[in-house]
Amino acid sequence: MRFFRPFAPLLKGWVFSFLGWGMAAFVLGVNFVGGTDIPWTRALHAGIRDQLPWALLTPLVFRFASRFPLDRVIELANVTWPCVLMQSLERRRVETGNVLAVAL
């Protein structure tokens, strides 16, 4: 079974991810049902809809972060500045009322 050997850490990550995000969905569902007058099934559907994608993506994000670490400050600056620039351009577009979208 050497084929599944590289997937073992990822499967272990998915188990912990589903436990963690499942606990978050449960707490949010209890809060949702306790604060409103809706049935549990609707809260369950909302929890699955909101938390399941994160439970699936969390191990992949951790694997990606361990494969491509942002060790140096230069790399982090190269990633951060375009995001700050795009945010400032978007803020200026909203403030001036320009409704034309810029296609990237």
Secondary structure as UniProt FT lines:
FT   TURN            2..3
FT   HELIX           5..7
FT   HELIX           8..35
FT   HELIX           40..67
FT   HELIX           73..96
//
